[in-house]
Amino acid sequence: MDGIGDVAVGVKRGSDELLSSSLYNSGSDMSSISDGTSNGSDSKKLRVEDRMEAPPSRVLHIRKLPNETSETEVIALGLPFGKVTNILTLKGKNQAFLELGTEEAAITMVNYYSTVTPHVRNVPVFIQYSNHKELKTDAGNQRAQAVLQAVSAVQGGGTPTSGSDLALTAASSPVLRIIIDNMFYPVTLDVLQQIFSKFGTVMKIITFTKNNQFQALLQFNDPSTAQQAKIALDGQNIYNSCCTLRIDYSKLVNLNVKYNNDKSRDYTRPELPAGDGQPAMDPNMAAAFQGKDSNSLLGKIPGALSPLNAAAAAAAAAGRVALSGHSGSSGVLLASNLNEEMVTPQSLFTLFGVYGDTQRVKILYNKKDSALIQMADGSQAQLAMSHLNGQKMYGKVIRVALSKHTSVQLPRDGLDDQGLTKDFTNSPLHRFKKPGSKNFQNIFPPSTTLHLSNIPTDVTEEDLRLLFSNAGGTVNAFKFFQDHKMALLQMSTVEEAIQGLIDLHNYNMGDNHHLRVSFSKSSI
């Protein structure tokens, strides 16, 4: 094999100086680290090693590494599975030993890489247990120890104490921080997995909302893959003219995922629980994503991805359709766990109308805590579902899912259904009926901050504070825009903001000025 060059650590003149004498037991690794120079000899030793399966150990033997592999790249193979406590790379052998903090972490790592081939710099490498129970390295291993110290400091949220030349740079992290701008269509964890897996193995994803923006942390199996994905995808649109990816390197080098659900996922540990109140990963989805080469729902990168698959992507993420790409959604949603004493077709029209043009609403006659809501199309239904499922409305956490119905039927002529069904098809309050409307660029998740517009010039801050306080809740902050026609108003909770929007959107402020209310991504 070719030499690795100057990246090997702990290497002096001969193999007797690679490791302390306590490391030299009989076993498979012994052959791989001996200093034989004959290619035939090396090959024979490797074949012997392949035939000998060592029992589980927290020390792993990695072979066939590409030339110029760095310590950081080797460490990155183990980081998704736990703390890496030691490393030894072998000069001239394209091999390394990696010691993890626990045997359990090593077993998880070997099991995972037995089904998903590990790659370093796009080259497949081979990982197996070592016969050594721990890795004891000598003073020549200072560089590797410094890199490990830097990794540990970053993992622990501190700053590396080693010199700047040995500290991990941001670009060496396998974790990317992703922000989605202009999120008109829903973007889910599984949509991100489909896009980013084009560049390499996605190990873990955590999604969350921060500053009223959908964000994600995504961990690849190595830093170089993360770098390639960032270069290719930063600034790209997931769907035509919207859902723009803003990508940066995270300061984290490993993600700690506790649950596998629609908010977080560890692909190396499919046995993790779903967690309280979160939808579990559908078994078919789990099986599909454990595969090495699942078909993408989305179009090819770079360039905009097909907006026609937006509904399919989100529906698949909800575990409701197969991965074939059929959306299965005609735009009808089922909302359940509603407060049947307070909910009305009008209140549902107003809330769901933030995310699309609500056409019809039917509160079920025999189950008044549930309602069917028909949006203008499947994409709007997906958007409303992704933003409103799990939100609190009238004191209850509502559940929103795709319905098997293709449309909401109106009551037969002459039949009184007690006002439970209403047709809003021709409502003047639809926010998205005008093509190119600015409303398409201002769709945000429910938040404590509301954006108010169409405010009459004679209306004061005190008037608006009183108006929203009377709707129920506490106004924490207020800020007029320069022209006083718009303002930001912050309630104390998201539930209060939802209530304020339902009650006061289209409120007549006098002189035919109807107040416009929407959720804002800003804070005051």
Buried (B, 14 or more C-beta within 10 A) or exposed (E): BEBBEEBBBBBEEEBEEBBEEEBBEEBBBBBBBBBBEEEEEBEEBBEEBEEEEBEEBBBBBBBBBBEEBBBBBBBBBBBBBBBBBBBBBBBBBBBBBBBBBEBEBBBBBBEBBEEBEBBBBEEEBBBBBBBBEEBBBBEBBBBBBBBBBBBBBBBEEEEBEBEEEBBBEEEBBBBBBBBBBBBBBBBBBBBBBBBBBBBBBBBBBBBEBEEBBBBBBBBBBBBBBBBBBBEBBBEBBBBBEBBBBBBEBBEBBBBEBEBBBBBBBBBBBBEBEBBEEBBBBBEEBBEBBBEEEBEBBBBEBEEBBBBBBBBBBBBBBBBBBBBEBEBBBBBBBBBBEBBBEEBBBEBBBBBBBBBBBBBBBBBBEEEBBBBBBBBBBBBBBBBBBBBBBBBBBBEBEBBBBBBEBEEBEBBEEEEEEEEBBBBBEEBEBBBBEEEEEEBBEBBBBBBBBBBBEBBBEEBEBEEBBEBBBEBEBEBBBBBBEEEBBBBBBBBEEBBBBBBBBBBBBBBEBEEEBEBBBBBBBEEE
